[in-house]
């Protein structure tokens, strides 16, 4: 009784009456192949090519429709079949080697995957998922966290330049551009707030920024804001161009060092090209093997660049496909060297009813080590309910074990003298296994009995797993159990990310001039040159913060105070108010040292500006500094306004 698409158009195809023949004659369909067919003399038709082709087409269509009617419908997933009495599948305990709680792990992975796959468009050097999570849960402003926000903001501003968007009147274009384009690692939160205030689509993100002193806030707020930023980034022109040109590396035409043409050596993993004599050290001959440029070599990140799939390594962008589903509809994925299991939108209760689950309440499991992966495989039904899922897991088993072995190796390398979570978890699993074996032997009374077939198979898989771990350690030239000095206390259980790489992260796109091609470097240079008649942007006159721009709130407040005091000391006394040299200056310095909140700093800055003589400011800047709200105006809106004015 199931409905099949197209079956109602030929409901009378099995009848031989004149009605079906009449319906056949009414069909206005032509065929390119004319095959003579035999027909009864009592049912003669006009013997022309068109009638024969129509009849031939109708008979073939009947066969197709009849075969489609007899075919079985697409089966429902097993977790949606109400008549199935499914045994409950209890998954092994989730790993806890990541720094974030389980409900924040998948949102962080979604943001991380966008930043990793479009790293060249965002202009971020690769980093590990564990370092990103450490930056998210840190109470300080770290280098990695600041770079992620600044580069996402600059990528959106580059898109605004492409779309010819203005943020104020034309006569104030210089001042508005200076506010947006000169954002650094200390001023980016306020610049981001001003930019989002000009665009109504950023209303949810703006409410998050104004509800706290961002970025000194909770991890949930950081995740929500970064989710909004990455979603907007995926709609930009740079991402569309990446999709259109996937699979084909379009190499640059000019050398990255001298920006000249000639005989150029191409990098195997990026569009950069170099002259042989421009490299450091210079090359005399073209290498016979695959060659990577200095930027790609500097951006090698163990656990990231060596874990790319062959499809992604060849330049294709692929979505993160799931490995499969279990009997309860839970989705399995392999991301960042781990197996992730995500609960779907319904959960079966004990009494058989189903409860709809909100997205934020869905459970998440993840497994990071080879023995956890083997426990997961042992829990799944390989012959019935999870047959397709197990087949996919076994097909990827060598690669999964290799990447999980990398996780163990990285953990052992950075944990120092501390115990790691993965080590403790493996010890607990080993003790539990020995206890179970001992109980079974006592019950059977046959301690010297040969191993069963399943035990032999399990032992064989364990040996293969150990071989993969040892082989991974030998390839890197570092023993798997090697230890390094760790700054953590001895009683702290180590998790990857605690080593502090997120505090010393170096982005090659901002620190190395060779990371940008000729056009990108010219764009950055022209942006500064355009404003050079308003600012002193030479090396000796460039503005610099006096102190660290990273750390906790106290350190950054001290940096702002020290910079203000240095700024006022560089102003000649002749440019200041006549009463400035007296008691006014001393009271102002005292007010700066006592400033804690942004309102206090704004007040002392206003006093300093008021005490500077008006002749010091250029006429173009007078009464046009300090934009507190930008007026966004796209090229389309300007055209519409011109039409209205006409």
GIFEN-V368640 format. One record per pair of residues at least 4 apart in sequence whose ideal C-beta (glycine too) atoms are under 7 Angstrom apart, sorted by sequence separation. I is the first residue (numbers start at 1). J is the second residue. D is the distance in whole Angstrom. If there is no record, write none. Layout:
I & J & D
I & J & D
This chain:
15 & 19 & 7
16 & 20 & 7
18 & 22 & 6
19 & 23 & 7
20 & 24 & 6
21 & 25 & 6
22 & 26 & 7
39 & 43 & 6
49 & 53 & 6
50 & 54 & 6
51 & 55 & 6
52 & 56 & 6
53 & 57 & 6
54 & 58 & 6
55 & 59 & 6
56 & 60 & 6
57 & 61 & 6
58 & 62 & 6
59 & 63 & 7
60 & 64 & 7
61 & 65 & 6
62 & 66 & 6
63 & 67 & 6
64 & 68 & 6
65 & 69 & 6
66 & 70 & 7
67 & 71 & 6
76 & 80 & 5
100 & 104 & 4
104 & 108 & 6
105 & 109 & 6
106 & 110 & 6
107 & 111 & 7
108 & 112 & 6
109 & 113 & 6
111 & 115 & 7
112 & 116 & 6
113 & 117 & 6
114 & 118 & 6
115 & 119 & 6
118 & 122 & 6
127 & 131 & 5
129 & 133 & 6
130 & 134 & 6
131 & 135 & 7
132 & 136 & 7
133 & 137 & 6
134 & 138 & 6
138 & 142 & 5
141 & 145 & 6
142 & 146 & 7
143 & 147 & 6
144 & 148 & 6
145 & 149 & 7
146 & 150 & 6
147 & 151 & 6
148 & 152 & 6
149 & 153 & 6
150 & 154 & 6
151 & 155 & 6
152 & 156 & 7
153 & 157 & 6
154 & 158 & 6
155 & 159 & 7
156 & 160 & 7
157 & 161 & 7
158 & 162 & 7
159 & 163 & 6
168 & 172 & 4
172 & 176 & 6
173 & 177 & 6
174 & 178 & 6
175 & 179 & 7
176 & 180 & 7
177 & 181 & 5
178 & 182 & 5
183 & 187 & 5
184 & 188 & 7
187 & 191 & 6
188 & 192 & 6
189 & 193 & 6
190 & 194 & 6
191 & 195 & 6
192 & 196 & 6
193 & 197 & 6
202 & 206 & 5
203 & 207 & 7
204 & 208 & 7
205 & 209 & 7
206 & 210 & 6
207 & 211 & 6
213 & 217 & 7
217 & 221 & 4
219 & 223 & 6
220 & 224 & 6
221 & 225 & 6
222 & 226 & 6
223 & 227 & 6
224 & 228 & 7
225 & 229 & 6
226 & 230 & 6
227 & 231 & 6
228 & 232 & 7
229 & 233 & 6
230 & 234 & 7
237 & 241 & 6
238 & 242 & 7
239 & 243 & 7
240 & 244 & 6
241 & 245 & 6
242 & 246 & 7
255 & 259 & 6
274 & 278 & 5
279 & 283 & 6
287 & 291 & 4
292 & 296 & 4
293 & 297 & 7
294 & 298 & 6
295 & 299 & 6
301 & 305 & 5
302 & 306 & 6
303 & 307 & 6
308 & 312 & 5
309 & 313 & 7
310 & 314 & 6
312 & 316 & 6
325 & 329 & 6
326 & 330 & 5
343 & 347 & 7
349 & 353 & 5
357 & 361 & 5
368 & 372 & 6
370 & 374 & 6
371 & 375 & 7
372 & 376 & 7
373 & 377 & 7
374 & 378 & 6
375 & 379 & 7
376 & 380 & 7
381 & 385 & 4
382 & 386 & 7
383 & 387 & 6
386 & 390 & 5
387 & 391 & 6
388 & 392 & 7
389 & 393 & 6
390 & 394 & 6
391 & 395 & 6
392 & 396 & 6
393 & 397 & 6
396 & 400 & 5
397 & 401 & 6
398 & 402 & 6
399 & 403 & 6
400 & 404 & 6
401 & 405 & 6
402 & 406 & 7
404 & 408 & 7
405 & 409 & 6
406 & 410 & 6
407 & 411 & 6
408 & 412 & 6
409 & 413 & 6
410 & 414 & 6
411 & 415 & 6
419 & 423 & 6
421 & 425 & 6
422 & 426 & 6
423 & 427 & 6
424 & 428 & 6
425 & 429 & 6
426 & 430 & 6
427 & 431 & 6
428 & 432 & 6
429 & 433 & 6
430 & 434 & 6
431 & 435 & 6
432 & 436 & 6
433 & 437 & 6
434 & 438 & 6
435 & 439 & 6
436 & 440 & 6
437 & 441 & 6
438 & 442 & 6
439 & 443 & 6
440 & 444 & 6
451 & 455 & 4
452 & 456 & 7
453 & 457 & 6
454 & 458 & 6
455 & 459 & 6
456 & 460 & 6
457 & 461 & 6
458 & 462 & 6
459 & 463 & 6
460 & 464 & 7
461 & 465 & 6
462 & 466 & 6
463 & 467 & 6
464 & 468 & 7
465 & 469 & 7
466 & 470 & 6
467 & 471 & 6
468 & 472 & 6
469 & 473 & 7
470 & 474 & 6
471 & 475 & 6
472 & 476 & 7
478 & 482 & 5
488 & 492 & 5
494 & 498 & 6
500 & 504 & 7
501 & 505 & 6
507 & 511 & 6
508 & 512 & 5
516 & 520 & 4
517 & 521 & 7
518 & 522 & 6
519 & 523 & 6
520 & 524 & 7
521 & 525 & 6
522 & 526 & 6
523 & 527 & 6
524 & 528 & 7
525 & 529 & 6
526 & 530 & 6
528 & 532 & 6
531 & 535 & 6
538 & 542 & 7
545 & 549 & 5
551 & 555 & 4
553 & 557 & 6
554 & 558 & 7
555 & 559 & 7
556 & 560 & 7
557 & 561 & 6
558 & 562 & 6
559 & 563 & 6
560 & 564 & 6
561 & 565 & 6
562 & 566 & 6
563 & 567 & 6
564 & 568 & 7
565 & 569 & 6
566 & 570 & 7
571 & 575 & 6
576 & 580 & 4
580 & 584 & 5
581 & 585 & 6
583 & 587 & 6
584 & 588 & 6
585 & 589 & 7
586 & 590 & 7
587 & 591 & 6
588 & 592 & 7
589 & 593 & 7
590 & 594 & 6
591 & 595 & 7
596 & 600 & 6
598 & 602 & 6
599 & 603 & 6
600 & 604 & 7
601 & 605 & 6
602 & 606 & 6
603 & 607 & 7
604 & 608 & 7
605 & 609 & 6
606 & 610 & 6
607 & 611 & 6
608 & 612 & 7
612 & 616 & 5
617 & 621 & 5
621 & 625 & 6
633 & 637 & 5
635 & 639 & 7
636 & 640 & 6
637 & 641 & 6
638 & 642 & 6
639 & 643 & 7
640 & 644 & 7
641 & 645 & 6
642 & 646 & 6
15 & 20 & 5
46 & 51 & 5
76 & 81 & 5
100 & 105 & 6
119 & 124 & 5
127 & 132 & 6
141 & 146 & 6
160 & 165 & 4
168 & 173 & 7
183 & 188 & 5
209 & 214 & 5
212 & 217 & 4
217 & 222 & 7
234 & 239 & 5
245 & 250 & 6
254 & 259 & 5
255 & 260 & 6
267 & 272 & 5
274 & 279 & 5
277 & 282 & 5
292 & 297 & 5
300 & 305 & 5
308 & 313 & 5
311 & 316 & 5
325 & 330 & 7
334 & 339 & 6
335 & 340 & 6
357 & 362 & 5
367 & 372 & 4
381 & 386 & 5
382 & 387 & 6
415 & 420 & 5
419 & 424 & 6
451 & 456 & 5
473 & 478 & 6
506 & 511 & 6
516 & 521 & 4
532 & 537 & 6
536 & 541 & 3
537 & 542 & 6
551 & 556 & 6
571 & 576 & 6
579 & 584 & 5
580 & 585 & 5
595 & 600 & 4
617 & 622 & 5
633 & 638 & 6
45 & 51 & 5
78 & 84 & 6
196 & 202 & 4
233 & 239 & 7
254 & 260 & 6
276 & 282 & 6
312 & 318 & 6
325 & 331 & 6
348 & 354 & 6
349 & 355 & 6
367 & 373 & 5
380 & 386 & 4
441 & 447 & 5
473 & 479 & 6
488 & 494 & 6
509 & 515 & 5
595 & 601 & 5
12 & 19 & 6
13 & 20 & 6
98 & 105 & 6
115 & 122 & 6
119 & 126 & 6
135 & 142 & 5
166 & 173 & 7
215 & 222 & 7
254 & 261 & 6
266 & 273 & 5
276 & 283 & 4
311 & 318 & 5
332 & 339 & 6
333 & 340 & 5
347 & 354 & 7
473 & 480 & 4
508 & 515 & 5
509 & 516 & 7
548 & 555 & 6
12 & 20 & 5
94 & 102 & 6
100 & 108 & 6
168 & 176 & 4
183 & 191 & 4
253 & 261 & 6
265 & 273 & 6
324 & 332 & 6
346 & 354 & 5
347 & 355 & 5
382 & 390 & 4
412 & 420 & 7
451 & 459 & 7
486 & 494 & 7
513 & 521 & 7
516 & 524 & 7
573 & 581 & 6
614 & 622 & 7
115 & 124 & 6
135 & 144 & 4
167 & 176 & 4
196 & 205 & 5
197 & 206 & 6
212 & 221 & 6
255 & 264 & 6
264 & 273 & 4
265 & 274 & 5
322 & 331 & 5
323 & 332 & 4
332 & 341 & 6
346 & 355 & 7
367 & 376 & 5
380 & 389 & 7
411 & 420 & 5
528 & 537 & 5
595 & 604 & 6
116 & 126 & 7
135 & 145 & 4
196 & 206 & 5
264 & 274 & 6
322 & 332 & 6
323 & 333 & 6
346 & 356 & 6
347 & 357 & 5
380 & 390 & 5
470 & 480 & 7
488 & 498 & 6
549 & 559 & 6
12 & 23 & 7
180 & 191 & 6
264 & 275 & 6
265 & 276 & 6
322 & 333 & 5
323 & 334 & 6
330 & 341 & 5
331 & 342 & 5
345 & 356 & 6
346 & 357 & 7
411 & 422 & 6
469 & 480 & 6
547 & 558 & 6
548 & 559 & 6
132 & 144 & 7
179 & 191 & 7
330 & 342 & 7
345 & 357 & 6
547 & 559 & 3
592 & 604 & 5
131 & 144 & 6
167 & 180 & 7
193 & 206 & 7
196 & 209 & 7
208 & 221 & 6
262 & 275 & 6
320 & 333 & 6
330 & 343 & 6
331 & 344 & 7
377 & 390 & 7
486 & 499 & 7
546 & 559 & 7
591 & 604 & 5
330 & 344 & 6
343 & 357 & 7
408 & 422 & 6
545 & 559 & 5
34 & 49 & 5
37 & 52 & 7
179 & 194 & 7
180 & 195 & 7
251 & 266 & 5
320 & 335 & 6
329 & 344 & 4
547 & 562 & 5
36 & 52 & 6
193 & 209 & 5
208 & 224 & 6
256 & 272 & 5
377 & 393 & 6
546 & 562 & 4
588 & 604 & 6
112 & 129 & 5
127 & 144 & 6
192 & 209 & 7
208 & 225 & 5
256 & 273 & 7
257 & 274 & 6
258 & 275 & 7
546 & 563 & 5
34 & 52 & 5
37 & 55 & 7
255 & 273 & 6
256 & 274 & 6
545 & 563 & 5
34 & 53 & 5
37 & 56 & 6
252 & 271 & 5
255 & 274 & 6
274 & 293 & 6
343 & 362 & 4
588 & 607 & 6
30 & 50 & 7
109 & 129 & 7
112 & 132 & 5
205 & 225 & 6
251 & 271 & 5
252 & 272 & 6
255 & 275 & 5
258 & 278 & 6
328 & 348 & 7
342 & 362 & 7
343 & 363 & 4
546 & 566 & 5
588 & 608 & 7
35 & 56 & 5
250 & 271 & 6
252 & 273 & 5
257 & 278 & 4
265 & 286 & 6
272 & 293 & 5
31 & 53 & 4
249 & 271 & 6
251 & 273 & 5
268 & 290 & 4
342 & 364 & 6
30 & 53 & 6
124 & 147 & 7
157 & 180 & 6
205 & 228 & 4
255 & 278 & 6
268 & 291 & 6
269 & 292 & 6
270 & 293 & 6
272 & 295 & 6
341 & 364 & 7
108 & 132 & 7
124 & 148 & 7
157 & 181 & 7
204 & 228 & 6
267 & 291 & 7
268 & 292 & 6
340 & 364 & 7
341 & 365 & 4
565 & 589 & 7
29 & 54 & 6
31 & 56 & 6
108 & 133 & 6
189 & 214 & 5
267 & 292 & 6
270 & 295 & 7
31 & 57 & 5
189 & 215 & 6
265 & 291 & 7
267 & 293 & 4
270 & 296 & 5
340 & 366 & 5
27 & 54 & 6
124 & 151 & 5
269 & 296 & 5
339 & 366 & 7
373 & 400 & 6
565 & 592 & 6
584 & 611 & 7
29 & 57 & 5
108 & 136 & 6
123 & 151 & 5
338 & 366 & 5
339 & 367 & 5
564 & 592 & 5
122 & 151 & 5
267 & 296 & 6
338 & 367 & 6
122 & 152 & 6
153 & 183 & 6
307 & 337 & 6
338 & 368 & 5
24 & 55 & 7
27 & 58 & 6
167 & 198 & 6
370 & 401 & 5
373 & 404 & 6
561 & 592 & 5
580 & 611 & 5
98 & 130 & 7
561 & 593 & 6
100 & 133 & 5
115 & 148 & 7
122 & 155 & 5
150 & 183 & 7
24 & 58 & 5
99 & 133 & 5
121 & 155 & 7
303 & 337 & 6
339 & 373 & 6
370 & 404 & 5
561 & 595 & 6
577 & 611 & 4
98 & 133 & 6
99 & 134 & 6
150 & 185 & 6
153 & 188 & 6
369 & 404 & 6
370 & 405 & 7
576 & 611 & 6
100 & 136 & 7
368 & 404 & 6
576 & 612 & 6
100 & 137 & 6
339 & 376 & 7
575 & 612 & 6
99 & 137 & 5
150 & 188 & 5
153 & 191 & 7
575 & 613 & 6
146 & 185 & 4
149 & 188 & 6
153 & 192 & 5
368 & 407 & 6
369 & 408 & 6
557 & 596 & 7
564 & 604 & 7
568 & 608 & 6
560 & 601 & 6
571 & 612 & 7
575 & 616 & 5
146 & 188 & 7
153 & 195 & 7
149 & 192 & 7
13 & 62 & 5
10 & 62 & 6
13 & 65 & 7
369 & 422 & 5
326 & 380 & 7
368 & 422 & 7
10 & 65 & 5
371 & 426 & 6
332 & 389 & 6
369 & 426 & 7
7 & 65 & 7
327 & 385 & 4
371 & 429 & 6
6 & 65 & 6
326 & 385 & 7
327 & 386 & 7
326 & 386 & 5
408 & 469 & 6
6 & 68 & 7
7 & 69 & 6
334 & 396 & 7
326 & 389 & 6
405 & 468 & 5
409 & 472 & 6
4 & 68 & 6
324 & 388 & 5
325 & 389 & 7
401 & 465 & 6
405 & 469 & 4
409 & 473 & 6
4 & 69 & 6
324 & 389 & 3
413 & 478 & 6
249 & 315 & 6
323 & 389 & 6
334 & 400 & 6
337 & 403 & 4
402 & 468 & 6
406 & 472 & 6
417 & 483 & 7
247 & 314 & 7
248 & 315 & 7
337 & 404 & 6
401 & 468 & 4
405 & 472 & 4
409 & 476 & 7
416 & 483 & 6
247 & 315 & 5
324 & 392 & 5
412 & 480 & 6
415 & 483 & 7
416 & 484 & 5
418 & 486 & 6
246 & 315 & 6
247 & 316 & 5
323 & 392 & 5
337 & 406 & 6
412 & 481 & 6
413 & 482 & 6
416 & 485 & 5
417 & 486 & 6
424 & 493 & 7
145 & 215 & 6
246 & 316 & 5
323 & 393 & 6
337 & 407 & 5
402 & 472 & 6
412 & 482 & 6
414 & 484 & 6
416 & 486 & 3
418 & 488 & 5
2 & 73 & 5
246 & 317 & 5
409 & 480 & 6
413 & 484 & 6
415 & 486 & 6
408 & 480 & 7
414 & 486 & 7
418 & 490 & 6
421 & 493 & 5
417 & 490 & 6
420 & 493 & 7
141 & 215 & 6
243 & 317 & 6
418 & 492 & 6
419 & 493 & 6
420 & 494 & 4
421 & 495 & 5
162 & 237 & 6
242 & 317 & 7
419 & 494 & 7
156 & 232 & 7
418 & 494 & 4
152 & 229 & 5
156 & 233 & 7
159 & 236 & 5
155 & 233 & 6
159 & 237 & 6
415 & 494 & 4
152 & 233 & 6
155 & 236 & 7
137 & 219 & 5
414 & 496 & 7
136 & 219 & 5
155 & 238 & 7
411 & 496 & 5
414 & 499 & 4
136 & 222 & 5
410 & 496 & 6
136 & 223 & 7
374 & 461 & 6
534 & 621 & 7
407 & 496 & 7
374 & 465 & 7
370 & 465 & 4
307 & 403 & 5
370 & 469 & 7
303 & 406 & 6
303 & 410 & 6
302 & 410 & 7
104 & 219 & 6
108 & 223 & 6
111 & 226 & 5
107 & 223 & 5
111 & 227 & 6
114 & 230 & 4
121 & 238 & 4
121 & 239 & 6
100 & 219 & 7
104 & 223 & 6
111 & 230 & 5
107 & 227 & 6
114 & 234 & 7
118 & 239 & 6
121 & 242 & 6
118 & 242 & 7
126 & 299 & 6
128 & 301 & 6
125 & 299 & 5
127 & 301 & 6
126 & 301 & 4
128 & 303 & 5
128 & 304 & 6
126 & 304 & 5
126 & 305 & 6
116 & 304 & 7
117 & 317 & 6
113 & 320 & 6
129 & 336 & 4
299 & 508 & 6
298 & 508 & 6
295 & 508 & 6
298 & 512 & 7
295 & 512 & 6
295 & 514 & 6
294 & 514 & 7
295 & 515 & 5
113 & 335 & 7
109 & 335 & 5
109 & 336 & 6
106 & 340 & 7
106 & 342 & 6
89 & 326 & 6
89 & 327 & 6
89 & 328 & 6
86 & 327 & 5
77 & 325 & 7
79 & 327 & 6
78 & 327 & 6
79 & 328 & 5
79 & 329 & 4
91 & 341 & 6
77 & 329 & 7
257 & 514 & 7
106 & 364 & 6
256 & 514 & 5
105 & 364 & 6
259 & 518 & 5
103 & 364 & 7
105 & 366 & 6
256 & 517 & 7
102 & 364 & 5
254 & 518 & 5
252 & 517 & 5
252 & 518 & 7
94 & 365 & 4
95 & 366 & 6
97 & 368 & 5
94 & 366 & 6
95 & 367 & 5
95 & 368 & 5
91 & 365 & 5
95 & 372 & 6
92 & 372 & 7
92 & 375 & 4
92 & 376 & 6
92 & 379 & 6
91 & 379 & 6
90 & 379 & 7
89 & 379 & 7
78 & 385 & 6
97 & 421 & 5
96 & 421 & 6
97 & 422 & 6
95 & 425 & 7
216 & 553 & 5
181 & 527 & 6
178 & 531 & 6
177 & 531 & 7
174 & 531 & 6
144 & 502 & 4
147 & 505 & 6
143 & 502 & 7
186 & 545 & 6
142 & 502 & 5
143 & 503 & 6
147 & 507 & 5
174 & 534 & 6
142 & 503 & 5
143 & 504 & 7
144 & 505 & 4
143 & 505 & 5
134 & 497 & 4
186 & 549 & 4
133 & 497 & 6
134 & 498 & 7
138 & 502 & 7
185 & 549 & 5
185 & 550 & 7
130 & 496 & 4
131 & 497 & 6
130 & 497 & 4
135 & 502 & 4
134 & 502 & 5
131 & 501 & 5
186 & 556 & 7
131 & 502 & 5
127 & 505 & 6
125 & 507 & 5
124 & 507 & 6
125 & 508 & 5
125 & 509 & 7
124 & 509 & 7
123 & 509 & 4
99 & 495 & 6
98 & 495 & 7
97 & 495 & 5
99 & 497 & 5
97 & 496 & 7
146 & 550 & 7
143 & 550 & 6
142 & 550 & 6
141 & 550 & 5
141 & 551 & 6
140 & 551 & 5
140 & 552 & 5
139 & 552 & 7
141 & 556 & 6
197 & 629 & 6
198 & 630 & 4
197 & 630 & 7
198 & 631 & 7
199 & 632 & 6
198 & 632 & 4
195 & 630 & 7
194 & 630 & 6
175 & 621 & 7
179 & 627 & 6
175 & 624 & 5
175 & 625 & 6
176 & 627 & 6
172 & 624 & 5
175 & 627 & 7
176 & 630 & 6
168 & 630 & 6
167 & 630 & 4
168 & 631 & 5
167 & 631 & 6
167 & 632 & 6
165 & 632 & 7
166 & 633 & 5
165 & 633 & 7
165 & 634 & 5
163 & 634 & 6
164 & 635 & 4
163 & 635 & 6
